């Protein structure tokens, strides 16, 4: 179960970095601050 203050589970998610679509894995950023932003797709009725 995910809890505040506990280590986040590792996952891979699609992203956009320096003009390219990439797959980012959380474990690639160990020891760094990470900010995850999620929003509904553009032009959707959510």
N, C-alpha and C positions, 0 to 999 in steps of 0.2 A: 504494500500500500504506500502511496506517495504521501509524505508528510513534510510540513514546513521544518526546515533546519536539517533535514536528512539528505543524503546523497541522491541526486536524480538518477533514474535508470538510463542506461545508454540507449540511444536511438539514432536513426538516420532519417534525415528529412531533405527534401529538395529545396534549393535556394538559388539565388542569383548573386554572383560575385564577379566584379570587374568585367561586366559585359557578357558573362557566360553563365549558363545554367549548370549547377553543380549539386552533388549530394554531400551534405555536411553530416558528420557524425559527432555527437556530443563529446565522446571520449578523445577526439582530436584536440580539444580545447581544455584539457585538464590543467588546473593551476592558473587559469585565466578567468576573468569576469566574463560572463555570457549573458546577453539580454535577448530573450526570445519574444518576438512580436507576431501575433496572429490577428488576422482580420478577414472578414468575408470577402470573397472574390468581387472585383469591380463589376458593376452593372448587374448585381444580383439583388433579389428582394429580401435579403436577410436583414 
